[in-house]
Amino acid sequence: MIKNLILIFMLLFFSSCAVNQNRLEQIKKEPIDEELLSHVRYILYLMQINDLKNLNEIYINKNYGYFEVNLNEFENKPQIIKKYTIEEIDTYIESFDIQNIEVSFNCSPYNDAFYGWNKDGIFIFEPKTNYLDTFLNDKTKEEKEFTKKVKNISYEVVATNNTIFYITKIDKKYYITLIDNLKTNCSNSLIQAF
């Protein structure tokens, strides 16, 4: 009887340890390599030919969709909307040459000479903006995990004359996980300038 209780206790102890180890699995960021760059080029190509059908089917996760970040003009703060299809895109893509350089956008309210991107082209780099920090409240476990992946393992892609999006590898497949319409919206800086 005592042996059986000890055996049951040990089984419960070791099985609970195994469960805890699964939860500690770390999210690993993929390096910027040719596979990632080829997906970015294909996304840009689909944008250029205005192929929303394939862009949505291939690069939007059907279960989680993507985040769209805009300026809430009434509250003058970022607004994050969850969407499942891209409905409209700008088709102007200047180049397919992708550089691993961080670029910045300047909203200069006083001098138009300083307004715009500090470089032109297509760029990929680690995002510095944490739009999703406040988005984790009241979400399911799966949504929270998806949001954490977007925050921690995404790359920001900037096509300076077109769009800004995040690309993330989830379950061995690349997805567009965030579209940033806020970074180039200068309404906020114009309000702060006066």
C-alpha positions in Angstrom: 0.0 0.0 0.0 2.8 2.5 0.9 4.7 1.5 -2.2 1.7 2.2 -4.3 1.2 5.6 -2.7 4.9 6.4 -3.2 4.7 5.3 -6.8 1.6 7.4 -7.5 3.2 10.4 -5.8 6.4 10.0 -7.9 4.4 9.7 -11.1 2.4 12.8 -10.4 5.6 14.7 -9.4 7.5 13.8 -12.6 4.5 14.3 -14.9 4.0 17.8 -13.5 7.7 18.6 -14.1 7.3 17.5 -17.7 4.3 19.8 -18.2 6.2 22.8 -16.7 9.1 22.2 -19.1 6.8 22.5 -22.1 5.7 26.0 -20.9 9.2 27.2 -20.6 9.9 26.6 -24.3 11.5 29.8 -25.6 10.4 31.7 -28.7 13.3 31.8 -31.1 13.7 34.6 -33.7 14.7 33.5 -37.1 17.8 35.2 -38.7 17.5 37.5 -41.7 18.4 35.0 -44.4 17.6 34.4 -48.1 14.5 32.4 -47.2 13.0 35.4 -45.3 14.1 37.9 -47.9 12.5 35.8 -50.7 9.2 35.9 -48.8 9.5 39.7 -48.4 10.2 40.0 -52.1 7.2 37.9 -53.0 4.9 39.9 -50.7 6.2 43.1 -52.4 5.6 41.5 -55.8 2.0 40.6 -54.8 1.5 44.2 -53.6 2.9 45.5 -56.9 0.5 43.4 -59.0 -2.4 44.1 -56.6 -3.0 40.4 -56.0 -4.9 40.6 -52.7 -6.3 37.1 -53.1 -2.9 35.4 -52.9 -1.5 37.9 -50.4 -4.4 37.1 -48.0 -4.3 33.3 -48.7 -0.6 32.9 -48.4 0.6 35.6 -45.9 -2.3 36.2 -43.5 -2.8 33.7 -40.8 -6.4 32.4 -41.0 -6.7 31.8 -37.3 -5.1 35.0 -35.9 -5.2 37.5 -38.8 -2.9 40.6 -38.4 -2.9 43.8 -36.4 -3.4 47.2 -38.1 -2.1 50.2 -36.2 -3.7 53.6 -36.8 -4.0 56.9 -35.1 -7.2 57.3 -33.1 -7.7 61.0 -33.9 -10.3 61.5 -31.1 -8.0 60.2 -28.3 -4.8 61.1 -30.1 -3.2 57.7 -29.4 -2.5 54.5 -31.3 -5.4 52.3 -32.1 -4.9 48.6 -32.8 -7.5 46.7 -34.9 -7.4 43.0 -35.5 -8.2 42.1 -39.1 -8.3 38.9 -41.2 -8.0 40.2 -44.7 -6.1 43.0 -46.4 -8.7 44.9 -48.4 -6.6 47.6 -50.0 -2.9 48.2 -50.8 -0.7 50.7 -52.5 0.8 49.1 -55.6 3.9 51.3 -56.1 7.0 49.3 -55.3 10.2 51.1 -56.4 12.6 48.2 -56.0 13.0 44.7 -54.7 16.5 45.3 -53.3 16.2 44.8 -49.6 18.7 46.4 -47.2 19.2 45.4 -43.5 19.3 48.9 -42.3 17.1 50.6 -39.7 15.4 53.7 -41.2 13.3 56.4 -39.5 10.5 58.8 -40.5 10.6 62.4 -39.5 7.4 64.4 -39.0 8.9 67.9 -39.3 6.0 70.3 -38.7 8.1 73.4 -39.3 10.4 72.5 -42.2 9.4 70.4 -45.2 13.1 69.8 -46.0 13.3 67.4 -43.0 10.0 65.7 -43.6 10.0 62.0 -44.6 12.2 59.0 -44.5 16.0 59.4 -43.9 16.6 56.9 -46.7 14.6 55.6 -49.7 14.1 51.9 -50.6 13.1 48.6 -49.0 14.4 47.9 -45.5 14.2 45.1 -43.0 15.2 45.4 -39.3 14.1 44.6 -35.8 11.1 46.7 -34.8 11.7 49.2 -32.0 8.0 50.2 -31.4 6.0 48.3 -28.9 2.5 48.9 -30.1 1.3 45.6 -28.7 2.2 46.2 -25.1 -1.3 47.4 -24.2 -3.1 44.9 -26.5 -2.6 41.8 -24.2 -5.4 42.6 -21.7 -8.5 40.4 -21.8 -7.3 38.0 -24.5 -7.4 34.2 -24.7 -4.2 32.2 -24.1 -3.8 31.6 -27.8 -4.2 35.3 -28.7 -1.7 36.3 -26.0 0.8 33.8 -27.4 0.3 35.1 -30.9 0.7 38.7 -29.7 3.9 37.8 -27.9 5.3 36.1 -31.0 4.5 39.2 -33.1 6.2 41.4 -30.4 9.3 39.2 -30.0 10.2 37.5 -33.2 9.0 39.8 -36.0 11.0 41.9 -38.4 9.8 45.3 -39.6 9.7 45.8 -43.4 9.6 49.3 -44.7 8.9 50.1 -48.3 9.5 53.9 -48.0 7.1 54.8 -50.8 4.4 52.3 -49.9 3.9 50.5 -46.6 5.3 49.3 -43.3 4.5 45.7 -42.2 5.9 43.1 -39.7 6.7 39.6 -41.0 6.8 36.8 -38.5 7.6 33.1 -38.8 4.9 31.1 -37.0 4.7 27.3 -37.2 7.4 27.2 -39.9 5.5 29.7 -42.2 6.0 33.4 -42.7 3.0 35.7 -42.2 2.3 39.5 -42.3 1.4 40.1 -38.6 1.1 43.8 -38.3 0.6 46.8 -40.7 1.8 50.1 -39.4 -0.2 53.1 -40.6 0.8 55.2 -37.6 4.6 55.7 -38.1 4.0 58.0 -41.1 0.9 59.7 -39.8 2.1 63.2 -38.7 -1.2 64.3 -37.2 0.1 63.6 -33.7 3.3 65.6 -34.2 1.4 68.5 -35.7 -0.9 68.7 -32.7 2.1 68.5 -30.3 4.0 71.2 -32.2 1.3 73.9 -31.5 
